[in-house]
Amino acid sequence: MKTISLARDFTKFPAGRYRDDGPYSGELFRDMYLTPALNSDEVITIDLDGARGYGSSFLEEAFGGLVRLGFPADRVLTRIRLISKDSSLINEIQSYIRDSLGPARQVH
């Protein structure tokens, strides 16, 4: 199992949805870390602590965007382990993953 500290390994200042929004976007984080892990069937732990806050656009694109790229939500939810002192942050990310399916296909 691989562990990524978002603050240490990516940035303490994550912001923006797309690469055009800045140097530390959700799209870039997804493409650099999350997509390769899911393509390799690797379980990855993401440590969310230490960043200076998260915008919803960053989180939704990084995590919800995986489902839109074709990864099944149940696979994303089981292959990406989230850790944080703030449980509401984990719940928010999990909701973005489930909500990316659309109302008829949501995972509970």
C-alpha positions in Angstrom: 0.0 0.0 0.0 1.3 3.4 -1.0 0.7 6.5 1.2 0.6 10.0 -0.3 0.7 13.1 1.9 -1.1 15.6 -0.1 0.5 18.5 1.7 4.0 17.1 1.6 4.0 15.3 -1.8 1.8 17.7 -3.8 1.2 21.0 -2.1 0.0 22.7 1.0 -2.1 25.0 -1.2 -4.3 22.9 -3.4 -6.7 25.0 -5.5 -8.7 25.0 -8.6 -10.4 22.3 -10.7 -8.5 22.3 -13.9 -4.8 22.8 -14.8 -5.6 26.2 -16.3 -6.8 27.3 -12.8 -3.3 27.1 -11.4 -0.3 24.9 -10.7 -1.9 22.7 -8.0 -5.3 21.8 -9.4 -7.5 18.8 -8.7 -7.1 17.6 -12.2 -3.3 17.6 -11.8 -3.5 15.7 -8.5 -5.9 13.2 -10.0 -3.7 12.6 -13.0 -0.4 12.4 -11.1 -1.4 10.3 -8.2 -4.9 8.8 -8.2 -5.3 7.6 -11.8 -2.0 5.7 -11.8 -2.8 4.0 -8.5 -6.2 2.9 -9.8 -4.7 1.7 -13.1 -2.2 -0.5 -11.2 -4.8 -2.0 -8.9 -2.8 -0.5 -6.0 -4.4 0.5 -2.8 -3.4 4.1 -2.0 -3.8 6.0 1.2 -4.2 9.8 0.9 -3.3 11.8 4.0 -5.3 15.0 3.7 -3.9 16.7 6.8 -1.4 19.6 6.5 -2.9 21.5 3.6 -4.2 25.0 4.1 -7.7 24.1 3.2 -9.5 22.5 0.2 -11.9 24.1 -2.2 -14.8 22.0 -3.4 -13.7 22.4 -7.0 -10.3 20.8 -6.2 -11.8 17.9 -4.3 -14.6 17.2 -6.7 -12.3 17.2 -9.8 -9.6 15.1 -8.1 -11.9 12.4 -6.6 -15.3 12.7 -8.4 -13.5 13.1 -11.7 -12.2 9.6 -11.4 -15.7 8.3 -11.8 -16.3 10.5 -14.9 -13.1 9.0 -16.3 -14.6 5.6 -16.1 -13.4 4.2 -12.8 -16.4 2.5 -11.0 -17.3 4.4 -7.8 -17.1 1.2 -5.7 -13.5 0.6 -6.9 -12.6 4.2 -6.1 -14.1 4.0 -2.7 -12.3 0.7 -1.9 -8.9 1.5 -3.5 -8.4 5.0 -2.1 -8.2 5.1 1.6 -8.6 8.7 3.0 -7.2 9.8 6.3 -7.8 13.1 8.1 -8.4 14.5 11.5 -11.4 16.1 9.9 -14.0 13.4 9.2 -16.3 15.9 7.4 -13.6 16.2 4.8 -13.6 12.5 4.2 -17.4 12.5 4.0 -17.4 15.3 1.5 -14.9 13.5 -0.8 -16.9 10.3 -0.6 -20.1 12.2 -1.5 -18.3 13.6 -4.6 -17.4 10.1 -5.7 -20.9 8.8 -5.2 -22.6 11.9 -6.7 -20.5 11.6 -9.9 -22.6 8.6 -10.8 -25.8 10.5 -11.2 -28.9 9.8 -9.2 -29.9 6.6 -10.9 -26.5 4.8 -10.3 -25.4 6.0 -6.8 -23.5 3.7 -4.5 -24.7 3.5 -0.9 
